[in-house]
Amino acid sequence: MEETKYASVKMDHPHWSLAWEAGPAKDRPARIYIGSEKAAKSRTWMTKFNITRVVNCTLGCPNKFGDKEYTRLAISDDINENLLGKLSRGIRFVEDSHGANVLIHCSKGISRSVSVFIGWLMKMEKLTLRQSFFYVQAKRSVADPNSNFMRQLMTFELNLFNQPSLTPDDLLPCPFCLKICFEFALLACNHRCCIHCFKKLPKNATCSHCSYEEKLLKHNNSVEDLSDFLHTMCPNFEEIKKIE
């Protein structure tokens, strides 16, 4: 796991996570939470954590409470959504939350809200995309931006810093769990596998996910069109679940 200069706060729940804390600074948002639609609809939770400003990344979840300030980005979690066209407005809203606690939410707090928060980290905290990705995963364990958003965040990073911290190959999902992971190992068949899955496999394990290999060969190791097998699993995945 890569380290960043922010590592002190830890509060991770399936529906909400404390992602960032400014401390006593009054010219910054006091705290930034990432959460789900369920969290955004909970008066109890919103009151407990004193949320006064909300970035609603969904298309249909209502801005429920009249005593909160909202901005709706209306992001669709699919491979055709233009994240960059909406990202700047979300970043400005968060940064204008002087001394306030902010919730950035989508349906499950996994992809859209995480992507907006990563954009904010890159723009306002000057973290690279790689650093931001590791940071948010440490704060919110279910964080998993879709590959389309990650590609657009690579463009955003290039515009900010004039150099990338990731390559397109870094966005290729693990053939077992299908999650993006920059820490990987090679199986006996020389296929990449994320460290998490690799540790659960028997020694000298090979990957028999032929559709994955054929797809990569067909697209010349491109991540432009992996969507049609995102819901398939390597046959060895069943063996991993047995090990667990």
C-alpha positions in Angstrom: 0.0 0.0 0.0 1.4 3.4 -0.9 1.4 6.1 1.7 0.2 9.7 1.5 0.5 12.5 3.9 -3.1 11.9 5.2 -3.4 8.7 7.2 -4.8 9.4 10.6 -8.6 9.2 10.2 -10.4 5.8 9.9 -14.1 5.3 9.8 -15.3 2.9 7.2 -18.9 1.6 7.0 -20.7 0.0 3.9 -22.9 3.1 3.7 -20.5 5.9 4.7 -16.8 6.5 5.3 -14.9 9.5 6.6 -12.6 10.3 3.7 -10.9 13.5 4.7 -10.5 15.8 7.7 -9.1 19.3 7.6 -8.8 19.9 11.3 -9.1 23.5 12.6 -8.9 25.2 9.1 -11.9 27.4 8.5 -11.2 28.0 4.8 -11.6 24.4 3.8 -14.3 21.8 4.2 -14.1 20.5 7.8 -14.8 16.8 6.9 -15.6 15.0 3.7 -17.7 11.8 3.8 -18.3 9.4 1.0 -21.6 7.5 1.2 -24.5 5.7 -0.3 -28.1 6.8 -1.1 -29.2 5.2 2.1 -26.8 7.4 4.1 -28.0 10.5 2.2 -31.7 9.7 3.2 -30.9 9.1 6.9 -31.8 12.1 9.0 -30.2 10.3 12.0 -26.9 9.9 10.2 -26.9 13.3 8.7 -27.5 14.9 12.1 -25.0 12.7 13.9 -22.2 13.8 11.7 -23.4 17.3 11.2 -23.6 17.2 7.4 -24.7 20.5 6.0 -23.6 20.3 2.3 -24.2 17.4 -0.1 -22.9 16.5 -3.5 -25.6 14.2 -5.1 -24.0 12.2 -7.9 -27.1 10.3 -8.8 -29.8 10.8 -11.4 -32.8 10.1 -9.2 -32.1 10.2 -5.5 -34.0 13.1 -4.1 -32.3 16.0 -2.3 -34.3 15.1 0.8 -33.6 17.7 3.5 -34.6 21.4 3.1 -32.0 22.5 5.7 -29.0 21.2 3.6 -27.3 22.7 0.7 -27.2 20.4 -2.4 -25.6 20.2 -5.8 -26.7 17.4 -8.2 -24.1 16.3 -10.7 -26.4 13.6 -12.3 -23.7 11.2 -13.2 -24.7 7.8 -14.8 -22.4 4.9 -13.8 -21.8 3.6 -17.2 -19.1 3.4 -19.9 -20.4 6.4 -21.9 -20.8 9.0 -19.1 -18.8 12.2 -19.4 -17.5 12.6 -15.9 -15.1 15.4 -16.8 -18.0 17.6 -17.9 -19.4 17.5 -14.4 -16.4 17.1 -12.2 -15.3 20.7 -11.9 -18.7 21.8 -10.5 -18.5 19.1 -7.8 -15.0 20.1 -6.9 -15.9 23.8 -6.5 -18.9 23.0 -4.4 -16.8 20.9 -2.0 -14.0 23.5 -1.8 -16.5 26.3 -1.1 -17.8 24.4 2.0 -15.8 26.5 4.4 -15.8 24.9 7.8 -18.7 22.6 6.9 -19.0 18.8 6.7 -19.7 17.5 3.2 -21.2 14.3 2.0 -20.4 13.1 -1.5 -22.9 10.3 -2.4 -24.1 8.1 -5.2 -26.2 4.9 -5.0 -23.8 2.7 -3.2 -20.8 5.0 -2.5 -18.6 2.8 -4.7 -17.9 4.4 -8.1 -19.4 7.8 -8.9 -18.9 9.5 -5.5 -15.5 8.0 -5.2 -14.5 9.4 -8.6 -15.6 12.9 -7.7 -13.6 12.7 -4.4 -10.5 11.5 -6.3 -10.9 14.4 -8.6 -11.1 16.8 -5.6 -7.9 15.2 -4.1 -6.0 15.6 -7.4 -7.1 19.2 -7.9 -7.0 20.6 -4.4 -4.5 18.4 -2.6 -2.2 17.9 -5.6 -2.1 14.2 -5.2 -1.5 12.0 -8.3 -4.2 9.7 -9.5 -2.2 6.7 -8.2 -1.8 8.3 -4.8 -5.5 9.3 -4.7 -6.6 5.8 -5.7 -4.6 4.2 -2.8 -5.7 6.9 -0.4 -9.4 6.5 -1.1 -9.2 2.7 -0.9 -7.6 3.0 2.5 -10.4 5.2 3.7 -13.3 3.4 1.9 -12.8 -0.3 1.4 -15.6 -0.7 -1.2 -14.2 2.1 -3.4 -14.1 0.9 -7.0 -14.5 3.5 -9.7 -15.5 2.1 -13.1 -12.8 1.9 -15.8 -14.5 4.7 -17.8 -14.2 7.1 -14.9 -10.6 6.0 -14.3 -9.6 6.7 -17.9 -11.2 10.2 -17.7 -9.4 10.8 -14.4 -6.1 9.9 -16.2 -6.9 12.7 -18.6 -7.7 15.0 -15.7 -4.4 14.2 -14.1 -2.5 14.8 -17.4 -4.1 18.2 -17.6 -3.2 19.1 -14.0 0.4 17.7 -13.8 1.4 17.2 -17.5 2.5 13.6 -16.6 0.6 10.4 -15.8 1.0 8.3 -12.7 -0.8 5.3 -14.3 -0.8 3.6 -17.7 -3.8 2.1 -19.5 -2.5 -1.4 -18.6 -2.8 -0.4 -14.9 -6.6 -0.3 -15.4 -6.9 -3.9 -16.6 -9.0 -5.8 -14.0 -7.8 -8.9 -12.2 -9.2 -11.9 -14.1 -10.4 -13.4 -10.9 -12.2 -10.7 -9.0 -12.4 -8.2 -11.9 -11.3 -5.3 -9.7 -8.7 -2.7 -10.6 -5.5 -3.2 -8.5 -2.1 -1.8 -9.2 -0.4 -4.4 -7.0 -0.3 -7.7 -8.9 1.6 -10.9 -9.3 2.1 -13.2 -12.2 0.5 -16.7 -12.3 2.3 -19.7 -13.6 0.7 -19.0 -17.0 2.1 -15.4 -16.9 -1.3 -13.8 -16.5 -1.6 -10.9 -14.1 -3.5 -11.4 -10.9 -4.1 -9.0 -8.0 -2.2 -9.7 -4.8 -5.4 -10.3 -2.9 -6.5 -13.2 -5.1 -2.9 -14.4 -5.6 -2.5 -15.1 -1.9 -5.5 -17.4 -1.9 -4.4 -19.6 -4.8 -2.3 -22.8 -4.6 1.3 -22.7 -5.7 1.8 -22.8 -9.4 -1.8 -21.9 -10.1 -2.7 -21.0 -13.7 -5.6 -18.9 -15.1 -8.0 -20.6 -17.4 -10.0 -17.5 -18.2 -9.7 -17.8 -21.9 -12.2 -15.1 -22.7 -10.1 -12.7 -20.8 -7.0 -13.6 -22.7 -8.7 -13.5 -26.1 -10.3 -10.2 -25.3 -6.9 -8.6 -24.4 -5.3 -10.1 -27.6 -8.2 -8.9 -29.7 -7.9 -5.3 -28.4 -4.2 -5.3 -28.3 -4.0 -4.9 -24.5 -6.5 -2.0 -24.7 -9.0 -1.1 -22.0 -11.3 0.5 -24.4 -13.9 -2.3 -24.5 -13.8 -4.7 -21.6 -17.4 -4.1 -20.6 -18.8 -7.2 -22.3 -17.1 -9.6 -20.0 -17.2 -7.6 -16.8 -19.9 -10.0 -15.4 -17.8 -13.1 -16.2 -15.5 -14.8 -13.8 -12.4 -16.9 -14.2 -13.3 -20.6 -13.6 -10.6 -20.6 -10.9 -12.7 -18.0 -9.0 -14.7 -20.9 -7.6 -11.5 -22.4 -6.1 -10.7 -19.1 -4.5 -14.1 -19.1 -2.8 -13.5 -22.6 -1.5 -10.2 -21.5 0.0 -11.9 -18.6 1.8 
